[in-house]
């Protein structure tokens, strides 16, 4: 292959998502699925509201009782589930691409554990002193600290994928232990907040305390990650070829890692330690549209939103009057899925 043809191959791979009919069809189908599940989930509960009434209530033309239930009680929870699920799945997809490890996700490399410890520290030390709007700052700071520590501990003449995951799992366990120590040594209200948070749940969210503070993180970080994602495709050809077509490899990897850690930290701050969405979402998306990150990231976001919407719907309806955290159901599916992936990559 000549240098010119190799250059064109690299460029076409980087931008292949722009002309992929399959990716467009799959994305549209999943987007419609998200809308359908969104409406059905908003209507299902102790008081059933028909899809037509849900739509009318969302736009302000429904009955007063339905509008109160939909707009004040259920809609914030559904919106947070969509945002958190999408954020975790996209963060996981980028981590898998940057680290080049199919086992990488915010849970398995310690990011979720660090963000959880940061959030629990906020509850323990500052919840009655400063604004709740600073919670994501503590969670993101914990996520960055955890990512740095895991990377340093994994370094031994380089970082191998399996070593990074194994150390990340061990470090996550240590962070969970510290979080539990804070939880049991504090007041009972801290224990309640922390337990729900550490399990992973979108219960009790509101527009003012959850949706509005989370939205800027998602609106800013997701587009940035989509813009930079094409550089991962180029890097799959190797660093030398990536540099030959003008790609600043180290700078782009660094930026993508920062974006993914920040996005995962913000998601954990408002959804709690919901596990395995960042692992499952990208793998399912890869089966649907292939490895090109331009198509993979939007499909991962939609898959993550669907998984968390369904998990939350099951948790709050199947076991009524109990409200089971969504993280319980994502773990029930995700833990066997992780074991399966670990088995497949055991010789790497």
N, C-alpha and C positions, 0 to 999 in steps of 0.2 A: 504494500500500500504506500503510495507516495505521500509526501508531507502535506500536499494540498488536499488530497482526498481524506487523509486522516484528520486534518483540520475541519473539513466539512462534516465528517462523521461526528466529531466531538460537538460541534456547534448544533447539528441537527438533534443529537441526543439531549443536549441541554434544553432545547426549545420544543422537543417533540410533543409536549402536552398541548401546544397551541393548535395542533391539527388532528389530534386524536379524537375521532368520532366516538369510540368506545368510552373514553374518559368522560366526554360530554354527556353521553346517554346515561352512564352510571351515576354521574354527579346529579343530573336532573332527577333520576329515579329516586336516589337517596334523599334529595332535597324534598321531593314530594312526600316521601315516607316520613321525614322529620315533621313536616307540616301536619300530616294526618295524625301521627302519634301525639304531637303537641296539642291538637284540638281535642282528641279523644281523652288524653290524660287530664286535660283541664276540666273536662266534663264529668269524669268518673270520680266518685267519692261517696261519702255518706249521703250527700244529696246529689242525685244524678241530674245532669244538665245536658240537653241534647246538643249535638254539634252546631246546629243552626243557632240555638240560643247562646252557645259559647261565642260564636263569631259575632253575633249582635252585641253581646255584652262587652267583648273586647273593643268594639268600635263605639260603645256608649249608647246603643239604642235598645238594649235588652231591659228586662224587668229589673226593678230596683234590687230585689233580693238576689237575683242571679248575678247582677253586676257587682254587688258587694262580695259574693263568694268568689267569683272569677277574678276580678281585678285586684282585690285586696288580699285574698287568702291563697288562691291557687296559682295565679299567673306569675307572681314573683318566684315561686318555687320552681315552676316549669322553666322559666327563663334562665335562672341560675343553673339548673341541670343541663340545659343546652350549652351554655357558655363554658361551664366547668368541664363537661364531657369533651367538647371540641378542643378546649385548651390542652387538656391532658393528652389526648390522642395526637395532636400536632406536635407537642413537646416530645412525646415518645418517638414519633416518626423521625424527627430531626436528630434526636440522640442516637437512634439506630444507624442513621446515615453518617453522622459525623464520627461516631466511635467505631463504625463498621462492625457492629455486633448485634445480631438479631435478638439477643436477650436484654439489650439495653432498654430502660424505661425510667421514668422518674422514681418508681418504687425500687427497682433493683440496683440502681447506682447511688442510693442514699438521699436523693433530692427530696423525696416526699418525707422521709424521716427528719431531715434537717428543717424543712419548712414546718413540720408539725411541732418540733421542739421550739422553734421560734415563735409560733402562734401560742403555744401553751405558756411560754415565758411571758408573752404579752398579757395573757389572762392572769397569770400569777402575780406579776409585778406592777402592771400599768393599767389594767382594765378600768379601774376606778379613778385614774388620774389623768389620762389623756384620751383623745377621741378614738372611737372604734375605727375611723377611717385610716388610722395608722397601722391597723392589723396587717394588711398585706405587706407593708414595709418590713415588719418583723419576720413574716413568713418568707419573703423573698431573701432577706438577709440570711436567715437560717438555711435556705436552699443553697445559696452561693457558698456559705461556709462549709456545708456538707460536701458539695461538689469538689471544692478545693482540697479538703482533707482526704477524701476518697482518692482523688487523683494522685496526691502526693504519696499516700500509703501504697498505691498500686504501682508506683514507679520502681522498676528494677531493670536497668538497661532498656528502658521502654515500658510501655503498658500493653499487656496482652488482654484481649477481650474477656477471657474467662476469669483472670485475676481481678479485673476491674469489677465484674459482676459479683464475684464471691466476697470481695472486701466490701462492696457496696451493701450487700445483704447483711453482713456482720455489723457494719456501721449503723445501718438502719435499726437493727435490734438494740444496739447500744443507745441510740437516740430515743427509741420507744421506752427503754428502761428509765432513762432520765426524765422523760415526760411523765411516766407513771409515778416516779418519785415526787415530782412537783404536785401532781394531781392529789395524791393521798396525804401530802403534808399541808395542803392548803385548806381553805374553808369548803364546806359542802357544795356551795354553788359553783366553785371552781371545778370540783370533781364532776359535777353534772355537765358543765360546759365542755370540759376536756374529754370526757368519755364519748360524748356524741361526736366531738370533733375527730378524735382518733379512730373512731369506727368509720367515719365518712358518711355524712348525711347532709341533705339540703333542707332539712326540717327547720322550721322557724325563721326562714329568711324573710326579708322585707325589701321594698323598693329602696328605702332610705339607707338601711344598714348593709345591704348586700348587693343589689343590682347596680345601683348608681356608682358605688365605689369600685366594683369589679369591672364595669363596662369600659372605662378608659384603658385599663390594662389590655383587655382583649382587642379593642378597636385599634390600639397603637401597635401591639406586638404581632398579632396575626398577619396583617398586611406586610409588615417588615419581613417576617419569616417566609411568606410566599414569594416576596421579591428576591430574597437571597437564596431560596431553595435550589434554583437552577444551578448554582455553583457546585452543589453536591454531585449532581449528574456528571459534571466535567471532571471532578476529582476521582470518579470511579475509574478513569482511564490511567490514573497514576499522577503523581505530583509533577513529573517532568512534562508530560503532555499538557496538564492543566496550566502550568506556567507558560508553555509555548503559545497558548491561545490567549494569554493576558490575564489569567486568573491569579489573584493574590491569595494563595492557598491558606497560609497560616492566619492571615487577618480575617478571612472569611470564616474559617473554622472557629476562631475565637468569638466572632460576632454571633454566629449561629448558636454556639454553646451558651453565650450570655442570654440571647433571646429565649432559648428553650428553658433554661433554668428559671429565668424571670417569669415566664408564662406558667410553668408548673407551680412555682411558688405562689403566684397570685391565685391560681385555681385551688390549690390546697387551702389557702387562707379563707376562702368562702365556701368551699365544698367539703373541707376536711380531708383526711387521708384516705380518699377513695382509691382503692388499689386496682392495678392490672388493666385499667382502661388504656393507659399509655403503652401497654404491651400488646393487648389484643387488637385495638383499633388499627394500628398501622399494618399488622400482619393480615387482617381481613381485607383491608384496602389494597394491599399488594397483590392479593389473590384476584381482586376484581379488575384492577387497572394496570398492574405491572409495577416495576421499580422506579419509573420516572417520577422524581419528586414534585415536579410541577403539577402532575395529576394526583400523585399520592397524597399530598398534604390536604387538599380540599376534601377528598374522599375520606381520609382519616378523620378529619374534623366532623364530617357528617356521621360517620360510623360511631365515633365517640359520643356524639350527642344522642344518637339512637340508643346505644347501650345504656347510658345513664338514665335517659328518660324511661326506658322499659324497667330498669332495676328499681327506680324510685316509684314507678307506678305499682309494681308488684309489692314493694315494701309497705306502701301505705294503704293498699286495698285488700290484698289476699288475707292478711291476718288481722283485720279490723276487730276490735278497736285499737289494737297495737299498731304502732308506726315503726316498722323495722328499718334501720338505716340502709340506704342503698349500697353502701360499701360491703355489707354482708353478702349480697347477691353477686356483686362483681367479683368478690374474692372466691365465692363458691365455683364460679366459672373460670376465673383467671388462674387460680392455683394449679389445677390440673393442666391447664394450657401451658403454664410456665414449666412444669415438670416435663411435658412433652417436648417443648423447645430445648430444654436442657439436655434431654436424652439425644435429640437430633444433633446437637452441637458438641457432644461429649468429647470428640476427638480433635476439636479445633484448638 
